[in-house]
Amino acid sequence: MVSQAYDRIADSYDEDWCGLYAESSRRAVAQIVAVLTDAADLHVADLAVGTGNTLDSLYHRLSLGTAAGFDVSTGMLGKAWEKLPRRAQLIHDSAANAGDYLTPASLDLVLCHFLLRYLEPQVVLPTAYALLKPGGHFSLVTTTQRSLMETYTGRFAKTEPLLGVRRQLAKGGNPLDHAQGMEMLERYGFEIVADHLYREVVTFRSFDDVRAWACESGWAVEIVDGRMSVRFAFLRVAFALAEIFMRPLYPVDATNEISIVLARKPC
Ligand SMILES: C[S@@+](CC[C@H](N)C(=O)[O-])C[C@H]1O[C@@H](n2cnc3c(N)ncnc32)[C@H](O)[C@@H]1O
């Protein structure tokens, strides 16, 4: 289960090896603040609040009236609880059920950051659309299927059959690339306000770096194990084997590709 995987890594998630989550959040928040800086009393929902970092930064940058954060992991919600003001409403449920808690057409802003891997766009996008006021904004941050470009260029050829990264990346609701993500938003009725493709090359100097990235910061759940078809225990074994294959390759560069889009429900 995805919730159990995130419960396990909740304590180390914010260590955020190489700062990929923090930098994605910083860029998405910059897009949001650029258009909502003068708005007061904003009503906001984060569909996968995680440890609460993005909502926390919005509390510091914008005038929030109400804020609701959904997540299926109690461990992640516990971390968000430590950080966020008490008036933030934290809800232990799937974003698919957000409509059971919030009034239709009541929100100014909905965040959907790193959720499409676990919940299909066919569920997430209509749910967000229904909750937004006309003119309300939708912030999408998602890994693309073309992340870890080296699995396409062949640099991970030895480990690719073992971990099946490309196959796994293709499984969830993540768009193939940045352009396809925006097309998807438009298909569900959104207008694109701002878009940005965040590409970051990280260097794994040893397998300890891979472990920190994959297990402690949780990218294994995001990349390799979206549907938890492979259990964490098995992943440890897979990593141990991958370590043997990868040892001669270090240092290894990996290009992460994250699509960051601000969209709007038409007025
Ligand atoms: C990679 S983390 C992202 C957390 C946060 N949005 C961020 O950017 O740091 C993915 C989060 O999605 C949550 N999640 C997975 N499936 C979910 C669902 N159906 N509804 C709500 N949250 C879900 C996980 O528990 C985890 O906290």
The ligand as a MOL file (V3000), in Angstrom:
LIG
                    3D

  0  0  0     0  0            999 V3000
M  V30 BEGIN CTAB
M  V30 COUNTS 27 29 0 0 0
M  V30 BEGIN ATOM
M  V30 1 C 5.8230 12.3760 -3.0560 0
M  V30 2 S 4.7210 12.7320 -1.7500 0 CHG=1
M  V30 3 C 4.3330 14.4260 -2.0970 0
M  V30 4 C 3.9190 15.2020 -0.8750 0
M  V30 5 C 3.7860 16.7110 -1.1060 0
M  V30 6 N 2.7440 16.9990 -2.0710 0
M  V30 7 C 5.1030 17.2820 -1.5670 0
M  V30 8 O 5.1510 17.8530 -2.6630 0
M  V30 9 O 6.0970 17.1670 -0.8270 0 CHG=-1
M  V30 10 C 3.2340 11.9330 -2.2730 0
M  V30 11 C 2.1400 12.0020 -1.2050 0
M  V30 12 O 0.9060 11.5820 -1.7960 0
M  V30 13 C 0.1920 10.8790 -0.7980 0
M  V30 14 N -0.8770 10.1170 -1.4500 0
M  V30 15 C -0.7710 8.9900 -2.1870 0
M  V30 16 N -1.9860 8.6180 -2.6340 0
M  V30 17 C -2.8820 9.5520 -2.1880 0
M  V30 18 C -4.2870 9.7370 -2.3450 0
M  V30 19 N -5.0430 8.8820 -3.0500 0
M  V30 20 N -4.8690 10.8130 -1.7510 0
M  V30 21 C -4.1180 11.6980 -1.0320 0
M  V30 22 N -2.7820 11.5650 -0.8420 0
M  V30 23 C -2.1660 10.5130 -1.4170 0
M  V30 24 C 1.2790 10.0590 -0.1160 0
M  V30 25 O 0.8660 9.5330 1.1240 0
M  V30 26 C 2.3920 11.0910 -0.0010 0
M  V30 27 O 2.3020 11.8320 1.1870 0
M  V30 END ATOM
M  V30 BEGIN BOND
M  V30 1 1 1 2
M  V30 2 1 2 3
M  V30 3 1 2 10
M  V30 4 1 3 4
M  V30 5 1 4 5
M  V30 6 1 5 6
M  V30 7 1 5 7
M  V30 8 2 7 8
M  V30 9 1 7 9
M  V30 10 1 10 11
M  V30 11 1 11 12
M  V30 12 1 11 26
M  V30 13 1 12 13
M  V30 14 1 13 14
M  V30 15 1 13 24
M  V30 16 1 14 15
M  V30 17 1 14 23
M  V30 18 2 15 16
M  V30 19 1 16 17
M  V30 20 1 17 18
M  V30 21 2 17 23
M  V30 22 1 18 19
M  V30 23 2 18 20
M  V30 24 1 20 21
M  V30 25 2 21 22
M  V30 26 1 22 23
M  V30 27 1 24 25
M  V30 28 1 24 26
M  V30 29 1 26 27
M  V30 END BOND
M  V30 END CTAB
M  END
